[in-house]
Amino acid sequence: MKNNPYIRLFHLFFSPMKCKILLPGFFVLCTLPMMLQGQTDNPGPRDVVRFGLFGGLQFNMHSGTYEALDNNAVCGICEFENGEKTGLRLEGLFEYPLSRTFLFSGRIGYQDFSGAFDRDKYRVGPVAQPSGPPVDMIVDQTFDNALSYLTVTPGILYFPIDQELHLNLGLGFAFPLSKDYTLREVLVSPSDKTFADGTTDHIIRDEEIQEVNGLRLALELGAGYDIPLTRNLLLTPEVAYSLPLTKVTGRGDWTAAAFAGGLGLRYAMIPPPKELPPPPPPAPAAAPATEVIPPPGCGLGGTRNRCRWERNGCEYDCGGRVAHHRTLSAADLCVLRRRRRQDAAASKPIRERRSQKLFHRRCQRSGT
């Protein structure tokens, strides 16, 4: 158990001491953009931390040869060229903003690199028969492998335009999970003969691929487009191509490339929109103008031989204007106007007598 490479890999990255150091650093890394985005009035999906899932199919393209060097194998030295098969690709995503244009991308997932190699009309030579002498046989052989990897891919997301289209460039590290294969033979000729086990279609090998490299390196290229579903949720159609940098095994020159397509679902940690402050209250309406007049009982007449005098409780200045007054109600205003008319009618005879006296004086002076 201690020699298991995956257990050693787990302890290498997730030892208790390293977890105590890495987890606080990971927390700070995730929360730092949230603290900085407070400086942005309206952050977008590419301005915040994002995480999610990707799922799709990948078309595996195997090229080169694999040599099954085993003296006990029916085919002796088996060389298979070029194989294709469709597999599954699942990944978890983590994306961290570096700027408005670049995001750091981290992916960890599972990739199925299964493939099927065919070799038609292969002459295997004399084959023993249940009865009689050996017979030369021609067969069709199929080398069906079940390669799968645990992948870790750091990379960069690049947004070339002011849209949600992005390009992805990364370096993939893959660790083999399964590496089994089966070798199948189908008799082509002679049609009236059988294999030594009495069949015309049988599996001659079912075992692990020999000398599989423990680390696969590949250049990961891709493109995607973010489609917002809600304020925080993004649906991303993606395509990707995996260009191998290492061989599958130490035997032959077997390499495996893959073209993948699928959908990603991302959650962008965009904070809720800030509430706008309430609008200022409307300015108070101007009070309606009111007529300011002396209180009831204050007449406009009186002797003007001093600058101020009082009459009926009201103080007047030298021009006969009220120096102290108060604002009247509508009822008081009506009463005051009525009294003014009465005062005017009472003072009319006085004004007439004054005008008659002034007329007689003028007449006397003129001698008429």
SULSULDA-V533488 format. One record per residue. PHI is phi as a letter, one per 40 degrees, with the letter a starting at -180 (* if undefined). OMEGA is omega in whole degrees, -180 to 180 (NA if undefined). Layout:
BEGIN
phi={PHI;PHI}
omega={OMEGA;OMEGA}
END
This chain:
BEGIN
phi={*;c;c;c;c;c;c;c;c;c;c;c;c;b;c;d;c;c;c;c;c;c;c;c;c;c;c;c;c;c;c;c;c;c;c;c;c;c;c;c;c;b;c;b;c;c;c;b;c;b;a;i;b;b;a;a;b;b;c;c;b;c;b;g;b;b;b;c;c;a;c;c;c;c;c;g;c;b;b;b;b;f;a;b;a;b;b;b;b;b;a;c;b;a;b;b;c;b;a;c;b;b;b;c;b;b;b;b;a;b;b;c;b;c;a;b;b;b;b;c;f;c;c;c;g;c;b;c;b;d;a;g;c;c;b;c;b;b;b;b;b;b;b;b;b;b;c;a;b;c;b;b;b;c;a;b;c;b;b;c;b;c;b;c;c;b;b;b;b;a;b;c;b;b;b;c;b;b;a;c;a;b;b;b;b;b;c;b;a;c;c;c;b;b;c;c;c;g;b;b;a;a;c;c;b;a;a;c;c;c;f;c;c;c;a;b;b;a;c;b;b;a;a;a;b;c;b;c;c;b;c;b;b;b;b;b;c;b;b;a;b;b;c;c;b;b;c;c;b;c;b;g;b;c;b;b;b;a;b;b;a;a;b;b;b;b;b;c;c;c;c;c;c;c;c;c;c;c;c;c;c;c;c;c;c;c;c;c;c;b;c;b;b;c;c;d;g;c;c;b;c;h;c;b;c;a;c;b;a;b;a;f;g;b;b;b;c;c;c;g;c;c;c;b;a;a;c;c;c;c;c;c;c;c;c;c;c;c;c;c;c;c;c;c;c;c;c;c;c;c;c;c;c;c;c;c;c;c;c;c;c;c;c;c;c;c;g;b}
omega={-179;-179;179;-176;-179;176;176;178;179;180;179;-175;-170;174;-177;-179;-180;178;179;-180;-173;-176;175;178;177;178;178;-180;-179;-175;-179;177;179;178;-179;-177;174;178;178;-177;-175;-179;179;-178;-179;-179;-174;175;180;175;-178;-176;174;177;180;178;175;-180;-175;-179;179;178;-178;-176;173;-177;175;-176;-179;-178;-179;-179;-180;-176;-179;175;-175;178;-178;-177;171;177;-177;176;179;180;-177;178;179;-177;167;-172;171;-176;-174;-176;173;176;178;-174;-174;173;171;-178;175;-179;173;-175;-177;177;179;-179;-180;179;179;178;179;173;-175;175;-179;-180;-177;179;-178;180;-179;-180;177;177;179;-177;176;-176;174;-177;172;-174;167;-178;177;178;-174;-178;-180;178;173;-173;164;-173;173;-172;168;-178;-178;170;-179;177;-174;-178;-179;175;-177;174;179;175;-176;176;-178;176;-175;173;-176;-179;-174;176;176;-176;-179;174;173;178;-175;178;174;-177;178;178;-5;-174;-179;-179;178;174;-177;-180;176;-179;175;180;-177;177;-175;177;176;-173;178;175;-175;173;176;178;-178;179;175;176;-179;174;-175;179;-179;177;179;179;-178;177;-178;174;174;179;-175;-172;-178;172;-172;168;-176;168;-177;177;-180;-179;-174;175;179;179;180;-178;175;179;180;-180;-177;174;-179;174;-178;172;-173;175;-179;-178;174;177;-175;173;179;-176;178;-180;177;-179;179;178;179;177;-180;180;179;-180;180;179;180;180;179;-180;180;179;178;-180;180;-177;177;178;-180;177;-180;178;179;-180;178;-179;-176;180;173;-174;180;174;-178;175;-179;177;-180;-180;-177;173;-174;179;180;179;-179;-180;179;-177;177;179;-175;172;-179;-179;178;-180;178;180;-178;179;178;179;178;178;179;179;180;179;-179;-178;180;178;180;-180;180;179;179;180;178;178;179;179;180;-180;179;-179;180;-178;-180;179;177;NA}
END
